[in-house]
Amino acid sequence: MDCLVSPWMPNGTLLAYLESRHNNLKDLERSRLLEDVSAGLRYLHSVPVMHGDLTGANILIDKGGNARLIDFGLSCFIRPLLSQSHLAITSVHPGAIRYAAPELVTSDDVCDLPMEKVDVYSFGCVMLQVRC
């Protein structure tokens, strides 16, 4: 049985972190969170791996207030993401559809999509969530 072990993230998900602070974060802290997520995506895409399911629920905040990407269940080396249609993606997490690039939802063959661009679109949704 394969498993992945990571440090405990006492601040929970990005969503919980924002809610627990009633969105009263300083601009510098918001920018730092987004920089952390951006650095994580930059690294993944350089490997080259795409995340495939970037949402506020798939970002954890550590005890130092740093953002960490999690849930690599849909990740892949930049090659076919899934052998099934977009229905497999929408069934993963009900809220994830709000972060999905339009072409991810409407495509019958997700294997032909520009993978990095799908993550960038989702990152834009995360940015709006953090900044608003």
ABEGO torsion letter per residue (X at the ends): XBBBBBBBBAAEBAAAAAAAAGGBBBAAAAAAAAAAAAAAAAAAAAOBBBAGABBAAABBBBAAGBBBBBGAAABBBBBBABABBAAAAAAABAAAAAABBAAAAABABAAABBAAAAAAAAAAAAAAAAAX
